C-alpha cells in the first residue's frame, strides 16, 4: 500500500501554494493600483490559504503533511515580517 503522508509533500505544498498566490497578486498589482497595506494583506492571505490547507490535511489525518505546511508557513511569516521591518 502506498503511504501518502510525507513531510516533504507538506513542505512542497506549503511552498507552491503561496508562490502561485504571490504570482497572481503580482499580476494584479501590475494592472491595478493598490495601496501598500492592501498588497501586504494579500501576501499574508497567501499564508492564510496555507493554513486552510493545513487544517484540511489534519482533519484527514495527514499529520506529516500538515506539519510540513505549518513549518513553511512559519518560515514565510518570518521572512515577510523581517522584510517589512527591514524596510521600515
N, C-alpha and C positions, 0 to 999 in steps of 0.2 A: 504494500500500500504506500502511496506517495504521501509524504508528510509536507503539508503546506505552510506550517507555522515556523518561519525562519526569521531571525533578527535582521539579516541582510535584506530580506524582502521589505520589511518595515522601513529600514533606512532608505532603500531605493524609492519607495512610495513617498516617504517623508521629504525626500529631495526633489522628486519630479513634480509633485502636485503644486507646491509653491512656485517653482520655476515656471511652470506653464501659466499659472495665475499672474506671475510677475510679467511675463511676456505679453499677456493680454492687457494688463494695466499700462505697460509701456506703449503699446499701440494706441490705447485710449488716450493717454496723455499727449501723444503726438498730434492727435486730431482735435482734442477737446481741451480747452484751457481749464485746468483745475488748480485750486489753491494748494499750498504746500501741506497743510494739515489734512486736507482731503486725500492727497496722494499717500501720506503716511498711514491714514486709516485704511486705505485699500491694501497697502502692503501688509499691514497687521492682519487684515481679513484673510489674506492668503495663509497665514499661520493658523488662523481660526478654522479654516477649512480642513487643515491637517487635524485639528482637534476633533472635528466631527467624524473624520475617517477613523481616527484612533478609537473613539467611543464605539463605532460600529464594529471594529475589529475585536475590541474587548468583549462586546456582547456576544460575538460569535466564538468566543474562547480562543482567539488567536492572540494570546498574550505576548508572544515574542514580536509579532508584527506591530502590535500596539506600543510595545516598549521602544522599538526602533523608530517609530513615528514620533514618539514623545522625545526621544533623545535629539532627533533632528530639529524638532520644533523649539526645544530649549536653545539649541545652537543658533537657529535663525533669530530668535528673540534677542539673544545676547549680541549677535552681530548687528542687528537693527539698532538697538539702544547704544551700542558702542559707536556706531557710525553717527547717530544723531547727536550724542554728547560731544563727539569729536568736532563736529561742525559748529556746535553752539559756542 
